[in-house]
């Protein structure tokens, strides 16, 4: 049986210059600033700052006292509209994350699009509702924090 891709998207409107939000996302250290308290994030390696195409990043994601290494590669950077990262190794069988930025007047619509295949084959499919719920909570928090940081002077 062939694995099926799952797609998760979430958007938020942010009132800030596009270069400010784009450059914020080119620094992986900022992921710590926007990660929810229930998820511990440690940045272990960043090959380039600011990020560029083919940059590699290793972070550790911690929950319930356990940390999982997650390595991604920047697949595409199109200033000022898109940054795409692809999991090299980590908790999912497949994970591609698009950060999209659309200028709408004075606002930027920032959309995160995640294309993923859960781990553990059929068992992972059973946990798909739990995975989606976690993505909802995580990106709701990330968007709220990003909006706060971008619309205030504390970036």
Secondary structure, DSSP 8 states (H G I E B T S, - for coil): -----EEEEEEEEE-S-HHHHHHHHT-GGGHHHHS-TTSEEEEEEESSSS--TT-EEEEEEEETTEEEEEEEEEEEEETTTEEEEEEEESSSSEEEEEEEEEEETTEEEEEEEEEEE-SSHHHHHHTHHHHHHHHHHHHHHHHHHHHHHHHSS--
